[in-house]
Amino acid sequence: MRKISMFFLSVLCLLVSFTQAQVSAPIYSIILKGGHVIDAKNNINEIMDVAIQDGKIAKVGKDINPALGKQIVNVKGMYVTPGLIDIHTHVFYGTEPNHAYSNGSNSVMPDGYTFRAGVTTVVDCGGAGWKSFPLLKKNVIDRSQTRVLSFLNIVGEGMRGRDDFEQDISDMDPKMAAKTALENKDYVVGFKHAHFAKPDWTPIRKVVEAGTLANMPVIIDLGGSEVPGGKVLLDDLFFKLLRPGDIYTHTFTDIARRDQIVDPVTKQLKPYIFPAQKRGIVFDVGFGAAAFDFSQAVPAIKAGFYPNTISTDLHTGSMNSAMKNMLNVLSTFLALGMDVPDLIARSTWAPAQVIKREELGNLSVGSVADIAVLGIREGKFSFRDVANKRQEGTKRFECEMTVRGGKIVYDLNAIAGNVAN
């Protein structure tokens, strides 16, 4: 009898040991421990852990057992956010002469500029039209680790040159643009109008027609002379031509031929800007090489007007000038008085909603594990605009780590090898 009892006791001990081993066996590929998680979609703004498995967000919670992770990364003192989304970039790189941003050298291949800034998704903003989109997909989208989407140019040839191709109304075909977008809806998120310099609203009407046919937003980069008289009236654009959900980029540019959002004389925000934003017009930064001025941004932000989305207008002319990269743009707005959670929201969840990709820009369980781990350096910093005016600041964002699809693709200070204490 005693032998039978000892046998069952031994079996019970083995079962308990096996169960404990199962409980403590790693079930997550990566656990990010102790970071300040900001996730606007899920209203998270606190210290939490994030667990990843099979390329997806597996759990976001307090004090996830480190024994459950194969790789533990100590991110204490850092921000953990969804991967940043930059909706205004030029990544249709190529070597064709005189092709500008459409298979030309004005654009850049994305991977060398995205992950080091915490960016996991970019939208090529009008480089390709319906005629050239297949080449963008073959040469850039299919070859990049960065998720690359596209605003399809209303010009069939895309952004091959503002003096010739982008002035050609006969090459603006809303039906073919919409057809191409719908056939490639996994990659195309809307349509682009840019650089038109004749007194005619026709290109705006054509790009909105494409957007209506495909049920997608349009993004507008005004040339500055689209209406008779040679000066764009933004209130007409916002209330007569664009639809709620359409995007106005280069919001803070100060170009005399364009109707700026801030009156250059009184320094007051124009009275129709808040109503336009309330109507659903999306105001995007699009910093670029010539499209961000403190003369517009400072009084606008003081008046309580914030952009809906923050973007870079990344290309060879902007990346080494005042713009630099996504985190420098965010740091500039931090210096202008916006706070960290607001900036993260406007570069993650907000753009995901604008481009109708709500599976992105969040850390919901089951979502793709695109993550930025950001630090903030404190000190004395200066930021400048395209007119070389300076703004002093005391904080600067820095990317410590980027995770794309559950894999660590950038690790500034080799923190991936550190196990949390």
TORBA-134957 format. One record per residue: residue in one letter; x, y, z of N, C-alpha, C in turn. Coordinates in steps of 0.2 Angstrom, whole numbers, plus 5000, padded with zeros to 4 digits. Example, Ala and Ser with C-alpha at 12.3 -4.5 7.8 and 13.67 -1.06 7.14 Angstrom:
2
A506649725039506249785039506649845039/S506449895035506849955036506450005039/
This chain:
421
M500449945000500050005000500450065000/R501050065004501450125005501850134998/K501950074994502350084988501850114983/I501250094983500750124978500650204980/S500650224986500550294988501250324985/M501750304986502450334984502450334976/F502150284973502150294966501650344963/F501050354966500650414964500950474966/L501250484972501550544974502150564969/S502550514967503050524962502750554955/V502150524953501850544947501550614948/L501250624953501050694955501550744954/C502150734957502750774957502950794950/L502950734946503150744939502650784935/L502050774937501450814933501550894935/V501650904942501750974944502351004941/S502950964941503550994938503451014930/F503050964927502950974920502551034918/T501951044923501551094922501951164923/Q502351164928502751224930503151244924/A503451194921503951204916503551234910/Q502951204909502551224903502351304904/V502151324910501951384912502551434911/S503151414913503751464913504151454906/A503951414901504251404895504151464891/P504651494887504551554883503951544878/I503551584878502951584873502951644868/Y503451694870503451754866504151764863/S504251784857504951794854505251854857/I504951904859505251964862504751994867/I505052014873504652064877505052124878/L504752184877504952244878504752264886/K505252264890505052274897505152344900/G504652374903504752434907504752494904/G504452494897504452564894503852604895/H503852664893503252704893502852694887/V502352664887501952644881501452704879/I501452724873500952774870500652744864/D499952734865499552704860498952734860/A498852784855498252834855497652794853/K497652744849497052704848496752674854/N497152644858496952614864497052654871/N497152714870497152764876497652734881/I498252714879498752694883499252744884/N499452764890499952814891500252804898/E500652744898500952734905501452674904/I501752664910502252614910501952544909/M502152504904501952434902502452394899/D502352334898502752284894502352274888/V502752254882502452234876502752164874/A502352114873502652054871502452044863/I502852014860502851994853502851924851/Q502451894847502551824845502251824838/D502651784833502451774826502251834823/G502751884824502651954820502051994822/K501751974828501152014830501252034837/I500852084839500752104846500352054850/A500752024855500351964858500051984865/K500352034868500152064874500452124876/V500052174879500252234882499952234889/G500452234894500152234901500752244906/K500552254912500952264917501352204919/D502052204920502452154923502352084920/I502452084913502452014910503051974912/N502851914914503451874917503951864911/P504551884913505151884908505351814906/A505151764911505251694909504851674903/L504351714901503951694895504251714889/G504751754889505051784883505751754881/K505851734874506551714872507051764872/Q506851824871507251884871506951944875/I507251964880507052024884507452084883/V507052134881507452204880507152254885/N507652274889507552324894507452394891/V506852424891506752484888506552534893/K506652524899506552574905506752644903/G506352694904506552764903506452784896/M506252734891506052754884505352744883/Y505152784877504452774875504452714870/V503852684871503752624866503052644863/T503152654856502552674852502452634846/P501852634843501852604836502352634831/G502552594827503052614822502752684818/L503152734817502952794815502752784807/I502252824805501952824798502052894795/D502452894790502652954786502252954780/I501652994779501252994773501453044768/H502053074769502253114763503053104762/T503253064758503953044756503953034749/H504653034746504753024739505252964739/V505052904738505452844738505452804731/F505152844726505152804720505852824716/Y506352794719507052804717507252764711/G507652804706507852764700508452804697/T508752784692509352814689509152844682/E508552854680508352884674508552954674/P508852984669508953054669508353094668/N508353154671507753204671507053164672/H507053124677506453094680506253114686/A506653164689506453194696506253144701/Y505653144703505353104709505053034706/S505053024700504752964697505252924693/N505552874697506052834695506652874693/G506752924698507352974697507752984703/S508253014703508753024708508553074714/N508053114713507753154718507453114724/S507253054722506953014727507452974731/V507352934736507752894740507452824741/M507852774741507652714743507452714751/P506952684753506752704760507152674766/D507352614765507652574771508252614774/G508552654770509152684773508952744778/Y508352764777508152834781507552824785/T507252764785506652754789506752724796/F507052664796507052624803507452664808/R508052704806508452744811508052804814/A507452814811507052864813506352834816/G506352774817505752744820505152734816/V505252744809504752744804504752674801/T504152644801504052584798503552584792/T503252634791502752644785502852704782/V502952714775502952774772502452774766/V502252824764501852834758502252874753/D502352844747502652884742502152934739/C502352994739501753044738501753074731/G501453034727501353054720501953044715/G502453004717503052994712502752954706/A502352914707502052864702501352884700/G501252894694500552894691500352824689/W499752824686499452754684499952724679/K500252754675500752724670501352694673/S501552734678502252704681502152674688/F501552664690501452624697501752554696/P501752514691502052444691502752444692/L503152504690503852504691503952524698/L503552564701503652584708503552514712/K503052474711502952414715503552364714/K503752354708504352314706504952334709/N505152394708505852414710505852444718/V505352464721505352494727504952454732/I504252454731503852414736504052344737/D504152304732504352234733505052224736/R505452274735506152264738506252294744/S505852324747505952364754505652324760/Q506052334765505852304771505352354774/T505452414773504952464775504252454771/R503752464775503052454771503052524767/V502952514761502852564756502152564753/L501852624754501152634750501252684745/S500652704742500752754737500152804737/F500252864736499752914734499852914726/L499452894722499552894715499452964712/N499852984708499853054705499253054700/I498953104700498353114695498753124688/V499353144687499753144681499953074680/G499753044674499952974672500652954673/E501053004671501852994671502053004678/G501653034683501953044689502353114690/M502753114695503153174696503853174692/R503753174685504353174681504653244680/G504353294682504553364681504053414681/R504053464685503553514686503453554680/D503953564676503953614670503553584664/D503553524664503353484658502753444660/F502853384663502353334664501853354669/E502053384674501553404679501053464677/Q501153494671500753544669500253514663/D500353454662499953424656499253394658/I498753434657498153414659497853354655/S498053354649497853294645498053224648/D498653224652498853164655498553154662/M498053194664497653184670497053144669/D497053084670496453034668496153004675/P495653034678495353014684495152934683/K494852914678494652844677495152794677/M495752814674496252764674496652764680/A496652824683497052824690496652784695/A495952794695495552754700495552684698/K495552664692495552594690496252564693/T496752594692497452574694497452564702/A497152614705497152614712496752554715/L496152544712495752484714496052424713/E496452414707496752354706497352344710/N497552394714498152384718498052414725/K497452404727497152434734497552414740/D497952364739498352344745498952394746/Y499152434741499652474741499452544739/V498952564735498752634734498252654739/V498452714742497952734748497652804746/G497752824740497452884738497752914732/F497652984731497953014724498253084726/K498653104722499053164723499053214718/H498953274719498953334715499553374717/A500053394712500553434714500853484709/H501053544711501553584707501253614701/F500553614700500253644694500253724695/A500453754689500653824690500253864685/K499653844683499253884678498553904682/P498253954679497653984683497053934681/D497053884684496453834682496353784687/W495753774690495653724695495553654692/T495553644686495453584683495853524686/P496453524687496853474690496553454697/I496353504701496053484707495353444706/R494953464702494353434700494453364698/K495053354694495153284691495453244697/V495853264701496053224707495553204712/V495053254713494553234717494053184714/E493953194707493553144704493853074705/A494553064704494853004705494752974712/G494753024717494653004724493952974725/T493453014722492752994723492652924719/L492952914713492852844710493052794714/A493652804717493952744721493852744728/N493452794731493352804738493952804742/M494452854740495052864743495152934744/P495552954749495753024750496253054744/V496253124744496753154739497153194744/I497853204742498253254745498453304740/I498453364742498553424738499153464740/D499653464735500253504736500153564730/L499953624732499753674728500353704724/G500353714718500853754715500853834716/G500253854717500153924719499853964714/S499653944708499353984703498753954700/E498353914704497853874701497253904699/V497153974701496554004700496654074696/P496154094692496254164689496454214694/G496954254692497254304697497854284700/G498054224699498654194701498854184708/K498254184712498354174719497854124722/V498054064725497554014727497254044733/L496554034733496154054739495953984743/L496253984749496253914752495453904754/D495153954756494453944758494053914753/D494153934746493853904741494053824740/L494653814741494953744741494553704746/F494553724752494353684758493553674758/F493253724755492453724756492153704750/K492453714744492053704737492353644733/L492953634734493253584730493453514734/L493753514740493953454743493353434747/R493453364749492953334753493253314760/P492853304765493053284771493453224771/G494053224774494553174773495053184768/D495053234764495553254759496053294763/I496653294760497253314764497653374761/Y497753424765498153484762498853474765/T499353464761500053464764500353524763/H500953534766501353594767500953644770/T500653624776500153674779500553734781/F501153734783501553794787501953824782/T501853824775502253854771502153924770/D502553974769502454044768502654064761/I502254054756502354074749501854134748/A502154184745501754244744501154234739/R501254194734500754184729500154134732/R500254104737499754064740499454094746/D498854074747498454104753498654064759/Q499154094763499454064769498854054774/I498954004779498453994784498554044790/V499154084790499154134795499254204791/D498954254792498954314789499754344790/P500054354785500754374786500854444789/V500354484788500354554791500154554798/T499554524800499254534807499554474811/K499854424808500054364811499554324815/Q498954334812498354294815498154234811/L497854184814497654124810497054154806/K497054134799496454144795495754124798/P495254154798494654134802494354074799/Y494454044793494153984790494553924791/I495153934795495553874796495253824801/F495053844806494753804811494053774808/P493653804805493053774802493253724797/A493753734793493953684788494253624791/Q494653634797494853574800494253534803/K493753574806493153544809492753504804/R492753534798492353504792492653434790/G493353424792493653364790494253364785/I494453424784495053434780495653414784/V496053374782496653354785497253394784/F497553424789498153474788498753434790/D499153424784499753384785500353434785/V500953414788501553454789501853454782/G502153404780502553404774503153454774/F503553444779504053494780504453514774/G504753464771505153464764505753514765/A505953534759506553584758506353654758/A505653664756505453734755504753744758/A504553704763503853714764503653714772/F504153734776503953744783504353804786/D503853854788504153914790503853934797/F504353954802504153964809503654024808/S503654074803503254134803502554104802/Q502354044800501754014800501553974806/A502053934807501953874812501853904819/V502353954821502253984828501654014830/P501354064826500754094828500154044827/A500253994822499653944822499653904828/I500153884830500153834836499953874843/K500153944843499953984849499253994849/A498953994843498254004842497853934844/G498253884845497953814846497753774840/F498053794835497953754829498553704828/Y498453644828498953584827498753554821/P499353524817499253484811498853424813/N498553394808498253324810498753274809/T499153274804499653224803500353264802/I500853224804501553254804501953214799/S502253244794502653204789503253244787/T503653214783504353244782504353274775/D504053244770504253264763504953244761/L505153184763505853154762506053154755/H506553184753506853174747507653204747/T507953204742508653224742508753294744/G508253334743508353404744508153424751/S507853374755507653394762507953364767/M508253304765508553254771509153284774/N509553334771510153354774510053434775/S509453454775509353534776508953534783/A508453584783508153594789507753534792/M507453494787507053444789507353384792/K507853354789508253294791507953234792/N507453224796507153154797506453164801/M506153114802505453114805505553134812/L506053114816506153134823506353204824/N506753234819506953304819506353344818/V505853324814505253364813504853354820/L504753294823504353294829504753334834/S505353334835505753374840505653444839/T505553474832505453544831504753564834/F504253514833503553534836503553524843/L504053484846504053484853504353544856/A504853574852505153644854504553694854/L504053684849503553734848502953724853/G503053674858502553674863502053614863/M502153574858501653514858501953464862/D501553414865501753374870501953304867/V502253254870502453194867501853154865/P501353134869500853094867500453124861/D500353184861500053214855500453204848/L501153214849501553204843501553134841/I501553084846501553014844500853004840/A500353024843499653014840499653034833/R499953094831499853124825500353094820/S500753054822501253014818501152944818/T500652914821500452844821499752834819/W499352844824498652824824498252874819/A498352934820498052984815498152974808/P498852964806498952954798498652884796/A498652834801498352764799497652774797/Q497252814801496552834800496452874793/V496952914792496852964786496952924780/I497352874780497552834774497052774774/K496652764779496152704779496552644780/R497052644784497452584786497452574793/E496852564796496752564803497052504807/E497352454803497652394806498352414808/L498552474805499252504807499152564812/G499752584815499752634819499552624826/N499552564829499252544835499652484838/L499552474844499852414848499252364850/S498752364847498252314848498452244848/V498252194852498452124852498152104845/G498652064841498452044835498652084829/S498852154831499152194826499852174824/V500052194818500752184816501252214821/A501752184823502252214828502752264824/D502452324822502852374820502952424826/I503552434829503652464835504252514835/A504152574837504752624838504852624846/V505552624848505752634854506152694854/L505852744857506152814857506452844864/G506952874863507252904869507152984868/I507253024873507253094873507953114876/R508353154872508953184875508753254877/E509053274883508953334885509553374885/G509453444883510053484882509853554879/K510353584875510153644872510253624864/F509653634861509653614854509353674850/S509453674844509153724839508853694833/F508353714831507953684825507853744820/R507853734814507753784809507253774804/D506953824801506453814796506853824789/V506453824784506753834777506953904775/A506753954779507054014779507654034783/N507853974786508453974791508354014797/K507754024799507554054806507653994811/R507854014817507953964822507453964828/Q507353904830506953894836507353854841/E507453884847507753844852507353794856/G507653734858507353684861507753654867/T507453614871507853584876507753504876/K507453474871507353404870507353384863/R507653324862507653294855507553224855/F507053204851506953134850507553094847/E507653034849508152994847507852914846/C507952884841507752814840508252764843/E507952734848508452674851508352614847/M507752594845507652534842506952534838/T506952494832506452494828506252414827/V505652394827505452334826504952334820/R505052294815504652294809504352214808/G503752204809503452144808503752094813/G503852114819504152074824504852064825/K505252084820505952084820506352144821/I506852144825507252204827507652224821/V507452284818507852304812508352364813/Y508252394819508752444820508852444828/D509452454830509652444837510252494838/L510052554840510652604841511152594845/N510952574851511452554857511452484859/A511252444855511352364856510952344862/I510352374863509952364869509652294869/A509652264863509252204862509552144866/G510152154868510552094872510452104879/N510152164881510052174889509452134891/V509552104897508952074900508752114906/A508052124907507852174912507952144919/N508152184924508252164930507552154934/
